[in-house]
C-alpha cells in the first residue's frame, strides 16, 4: 500500500476509533484494538496489525 494512502487510512481509523464504545458482545481483543488505534502516534507494525485484525474481523479489506 502506498505510504500516502496508509497515512490517510491511519488518520481516518484514529478519527473513527475515538468515538467507539466497546460492547459486551465484542470479541475480547476489541478493547486492545481500539486502544492501539486511538493511542498510536505514528504508523507502526502494531498499529497495522490491529487495523488488519479489525478489518478481518468485520470482513472488510484494507487493499482498496
Beta strands, then each sheet from edge to edge (+ up, - down):
end
